[in-house]
C-alpha cells in the first residue's frame, strides 16, 4: 500500500516538474520575442521620422541602413571601389623598384586600416571591389588576400568594371559607387551618410568628406588633414557618385568624374555626358563636420616622402571613429 502511494506521489511530482518546465520555457520564449520586438521598435523610434532601419536576421546583426521613406521602394546597389596596381609606372617613377614589395605592403595596409573600417560599417549593404590594373596577377593577389569578410567583396580588372555593372544593375533604381584608396579608413556610418542624400528626383549627386586626419606610420601619430582645395572638390577618401538609373543613360562610376578634387567641377561642366539636359541644382554635398576619414601615410602612399608635419599632433578618438 505504501509502495503504491510512493509511486503515485513520484508520478505526480514528475508530471508537476514537466508542466513547470513547459511553462518556464514558454515564459522565456515569450520574453525573448517581446524583448526582440521592443529592441527593434526602439531602433525605429530612435531614428529620424523619415528613416527606416533594417533588422538583419540572416547574420544576427543589427544593420541600420538608412532609407528615406520617400525612397522606401527603391532598389539600391552600392559598390565601394579600391584601385590597386592600376598604373605601376607612377610608383616606379617614385623609385619603387620591387613590384612584389608594393603588393605585399599594400595588402598589409588594407588589412590593417581599410578592412576594419569597412567591417565596422553600421550598414553593410555594399560590395567592396578591388580594381586591378591589366598587368596585375589576379590569381596571385587573391592568394594573398582571401575574401572572408562580413561584407561582400570581389576582385575585378578595371577594364571589366563597366560591363560587370551593366550586367548586375538591370533591376535596380539607384547605383552608388564610392572610391576609397587602399591606404585609407572611413568612419563607421559613412555608408549611411551617402544613402541619406539619395533623391529620386535628381539624376546624379555626389557626396564627399572634406575633413579627416593623416596617420603617420613612421611615428604613430595623427595630424589634421589640410584640405588645400578649399571645398572646391570632393576628397578621394570615400567620395561617392549616386546615379538614378532611370534618368541616366549609362552605369557611370565615381571614377568617371576625374581627379578627386575636380569631381564637382567636372560634373557641372560635363553633365550632358550623363544624358542630362539641364543641371538646375547643386549636385555635390560636402561633409565639413568632425574628421571622418584617416589617410595613412606609409612607405608607398601618395606623399611618398612621408615628411612629418611641423604642426603638433592631435588627439584622435579611434573608438568613436569605429563606433565602439
N, C-alpha and C positions, 0 to 999 in steps of 0.2 A: 504493500500500500504506500509506504513512504517512498519507495523507489519510483512508483508511478507519479507521485506528487512531485518528486525531484525532477524527473524527466519533463513533466508538464511545465514546471516553472522554468526549466532550462530552455525549453522550446519557446516560451513566451518572451524570455529575455532575448533570445536570438532574433525573434520577429521584431521586437522593440528596437534592437540595435540596427536592424536592416532598415526599418522605417525611418529611424532617426538619421541614418546615413543618407538616405534618399532625400529627406527634407533639407539636410545640410548642403548636399550637392546642388539642389535646386536653388537654395538661398545664395550660394556662392556664385553660381552661373548668372542668376538674376542681377546680382550686384555688379558682376563684370560687365554685363550688357549695358546696365544703366550707367555705370561709370564711363564706359566707352562712348555712349551717346552723349553724356554730359560733356566729355572731353571734346568730341567733335563739335558739339554745339558751342562750346566756349571758344573754339578756334574760329568758327564762323562769326560769332558775335564780336570777337576781338579785332576782326579785320574791318576795313573801311566798308561802308554800306554798299559800295559799288564793286565789291570784290567777292569772289567765290574761292574757298580753299578746298583743294582735293585731298582726300584721305587715302593714301596709298596702302591698300590692304595686301597687295601682292607681295611687297617686300617688308611688310610690317613696319613701315617707316612713315611718319607724318611728313609728306612733302607738300608744302604750301606753295602752290603755283598760282600766281595771280591771273585772274581772268575778269576783265571788266564785264559787268552784266550785259552791256550793250553788245559785247562780242562773245557771249557765252556759247553761241552756236558755231563759232569759227573753229576750223581745224588748223592748228598752228604747228609748224615744224621748225625746229631751231638747230642750226649746226654751228659749232664753235671750231674755228679753223686755226691750226698752228702750222706755219710754214717751217720746213726743215730740209736743209740741203738743196734749196731751190737754185741758188747760184753760188757754187763753191768758189768761183773765181773772185768774188768780192772778198771772201775771207782770205784767200791766198794773197791778195794784194795787201793784206794786213799782216803778212809774214806768218800766216798759218800754213805750215808745211804738211803736217800729217793729218790726212782725212779721218783716219781711224780715231785719232785723238780727239778731233772735233766731235765725232759721233758719240764716243763714249762719254765725253764731258757733257754734251747736250742731253743725253739720256739721264745722266746723273742729276743734272739741274732740273729737268722735267719732273723726275720722281721726287725730288726734294722740295720743290716750290710750287710748280704748276698743278700737279695732280692733287695734292692736299687741298688746294683752294677749290678745285672742281668737285672733289669728294664732299666738301663741306657746304656745297650749294644747297640752299633751302629748297629750291626747285630743281629737280634733276631731269626734267623733260627736255633733254637736248642730246645731241650726238656730237662727241668730240672727234674731229678728223685730223689726223696727222698728214699734212700735204707734203708730198715728196717731189723733189726735182727728178727729171727724166733719167739722170745718171745715177740716182740713188739705188742701192741694192735693197729692195723692199724686203726680201726674204731674210737678209742679214739683220736688218733693223728690227723686224718682227721677232726674231730670235732673242734679241737683247731687251725687248720691251713688250712683255706679254700683256695682253689686254684683259686684266682681271679686276676691273674697277666696278663700282656700283653704278656708274653711268655708261651709256652706250658709247662705243668708240670704234674707229675704223682707220685703216691705212689706205690712202688713195694717191695716185700720181696726180699732180696738179693738172696735167693735160686732160685727165679723165673727169675732172670735177663737174664741168658743165653738163656733160651727158648723164652723169650719175644723178645730179639734182633734177634734171628733166624727167628722168625715169621714176623718181621716188616722190615727186611733189604733185603728181597729177590730181590727187584727190584732196589737196589742201588749199586753204584760202590765203594763208599768210606764211611767207618764208622769212625767217630771220637768219642772217649769217653774221657771225662775230669773229673778229680776229684777235688773237692773243698769242704773243710770242712764247717760245719755249722757256725763256728766262724771266717770265712774268708770273705774278699771282694776283688773283682778284678776290675781293671780299665776298662774304657768304651769301648776300642777297642780290648779286649782280644780275643773275638770270631774270629774277622778278622785276628788277628795275627796267629792263628792256621791255618786258611784257606790259608794263604799266603804261607805256606811251603808244601802244597799238591803237590805231584809229582807222576803222574800216573805210572811212571817207577819204583817207589820204593814200594816194598811190605809193609813195615812198616816204620813209622817215629815217633819221639817223640818231643814234644815241651814243654818247661817249662821256668819259670822265676826264676832268682837267686837273684833278688833284690826286697826288699819290706820294709815295716815298721811294727813295732809292736805298737798296740794301747792298753794302759793300762787303763781299766775302773776305776781302783782304784784312779787314779789321772787325767784322761782325757788328757794324753799327748802321743805324738808319739816319738818312738825311732827307730834308724836304726836297721833293722833286720840283724843279723850277720849270714852269711852263713858258718857254720862250716864244710861243706862238700867240700868247695873249688872247686865248679863246677864239682865234680865227679859224682854228681847225680842231679836229677831234683826235684825242690821243690814241695811239696804236693799242694801248692796253685796254682790251675789251671794247673796242669801237664796234658798233652794230649797225647793219642796214636791215630795215624792215620793208618788205615789199608786199603789196597787195597783188596776189597772183591773178586776180580777176581784172585788174586795171593796168598791169604792167605786162609788156609783151614778151618777157623772157625771164629766165631764172638768173638774174644778176646777183652778184655777191658783193660783200664789203670790199673784196679785193679789186673789184672793177671800178672803184671810186678813186683809185690812185693813192698817192702817198698819204699817210695818216693825217698830216697837218693840212692837207689840201682837200679833204673829203667834202666839207661843206661847200667850198668854192667850186669844186668840180661838179657837184650835183646842181648847183644853181646855174652853172654855165652849160651843162650837158643834159638837162632834164629831158629834152626831146629825144635823146638816145634811148630813154626808158619807155618811149611811146606815150609821153605825157604832153598834151597840147599846151597847158598853162601851168605855171608854178606860182600860184597866188597865195602861198602860205609858207611859213618858215619850216623847212624840213628837219632842221637839226635841234636836238635837245641836249644841252650841256649840263653835266652834274658838277657843280663847283663846291660841293659840301666837303665833309671830312675826307681825308685821304682814303681812297677806295682801292688802290692798287699798289703792288710792290714791284719795282723794277730791279731785278737782281744784277748788280754789276759784278760780272765774273770774267774769267780769262778771255772768253771769246764773245763777250757782249758787244753791242754796237759801239759803246765808248771803250774801245779796245785798250787805250792807255790806262784806264781804270784809276784815274787820279782822284785821290780823296779830296772832297770839297774843303775849302778853308772855313766854311761855316761850322757852327757847333752841331754835333749830332743831336737828334731829337728822341724823346721817349715815344715809343710806339707800342700800343696795346695789341699784341697778336691774338690774345683770347677774344677780344671784341671783334677784331678783323675776321676771325674764323667763326664767329658766332657762338663761342663757347662760354 
